[in-house]
Amino acid sequence: MVNDGAPDIEVVARVLGGDGEAFGILIRRYEPGLLRFATRMLGNPDAAADAVAESLVRAYRHLAQCRDPGRLRSWLYRITGNRCRSHLARRHTNDISLSDVPAPALADGSDTWAVLERGEQVALVERALAALPAEKREAFVLKHVEGMSYE
């Protein structure tokens, strides 16, 4: 069994050598960031989870085609970006996310106005992202949300 801190190159070699459990390390390592990225790309957490799941299955099936396992993170984000663009291309206009449904009033004494204001700011950013073409949205999210470089 490969430890969770092993370099990607080592984990990929183990997966390609038949250690299917080693792919779980890569999932634990990259799934949270991929979910953030896909959620920003799609604006819908449920669609994002689907896109990431499809991306990880595709990555597992085609792992031998990854030319540089040292750049696995970029490869996974590229696959996920492609899946997100596919989802956007076939998205139905009547889809609604549960996160779009207004939440009930806060019962824990939180500053309701601050929460509402923050929600409005997030909604404005999400609308602005949704207005961008998919390629520009992807570049923005990768750079400013995921902290990746333009390379």
Protein Blocks (a to p, Z undefined) as FASTA:
>chain_A
ZZfkbcfklmmmmmmnopaklmmmmmmmmmmmmmmmmmmmnopaklmmmmmmmmmmmmmm
mmmmmmblmlmmmmmmmmmmmmmmmmmmmpcfkbccfklpccdddfklpafklmmmmmmm
mmmmmmmmmmpcfklmmmmmmmmmnopafZZ
